[in-house]
Amino acid sequence: MLTFFRDYFNERCRLAGQESVRHHADFASRDTFNYSQNLRRVWHGTSEKS
């Protein structure tokens, strides 16, 4: 039973870390006004800079 909570916690931390890196890469992007590229990164959950 505790294994479930440990696995859940680890998965949440992993996803939070990915989200943090993605957010930083999007914020640091020099293409601030390239909305289509930024939306593509958000939509697909990826960032070219991460």
C-alpha positions as CSV (number, residue, x, y, z in Angstrom):
1,M,0.0,0.0,0.0
2,L,2.8,2.4,0.8
3,T,4.5,1.6,-2.4
4,F,1.5,3.1,-4.3
5,F,2.0,6.5,-2.5
6,R,5.7,6.4,-3.0
7,D,5.3,5.8,-6.7
8,Y,2.6,8.4,-7.0
9,F,4.8,11.0,-5.2
10,N,7.8,10.2,-7.4
11,E,5.7,10.5,-10.5
12,R,4.3,13.8,-9.4
13,C,7.8,15.1,-8.6
14,R,9.0,14.0,-12.0
15,L,6.2,15.7,-13.8
16,A,6.6,18.9,-11.8
17,G,10.3,19.0,-12.7
18,Q,9.5,18.6,-16.4
19,E,6.9,21.4,-16.1
20,S,9.3,23.6,-14.4
21,V,12.0,23.1,-17.1
22,R,9.4,23.6,-19.8
23,H,8.2,26.8,-18.2
24,H,11.7,28.2,-17.9
25,A,12.5,27.3,-21.5
26,D,9.4,29.0,-22.8
27,F,10.1,32.1,-20.6
28,A,13.7,32.3,-21.8
29,S,12.7,31.9,-25.4
30,R,14.0,34.7,-27.6
31,D,11.0,34.2,-29.9
32,T,8.6,36.0,-27.6
33,F,6.3,37.1,-30.4
34,N,6.3,33.7,-32.2
35,Y,2.9,32.7,-30.8
36,S,2.4,29.7,-33.1
37,Q,5.7,28.1,-32.0
38,N,5.0,28.8,-28.3
39,L,1.5,27.4,-28.7
40,R,2.8,24.3,-30.4
41,R,5.2,23.7,-27.5
42,V,2.4,24.1,-24.9
43,W,0.0,22.0,-26.9
44,H,2.4,19.1,-27.3
45,G,3.8,19.4,-23.8
46,T,7.3,19.9,-25.1
47,S,9.8,22.6,-25.6
48,E,12.5,22.8,-28.1
49,K,14.8,24.4,-25.6
50,S,14.5,21.7,-22.9
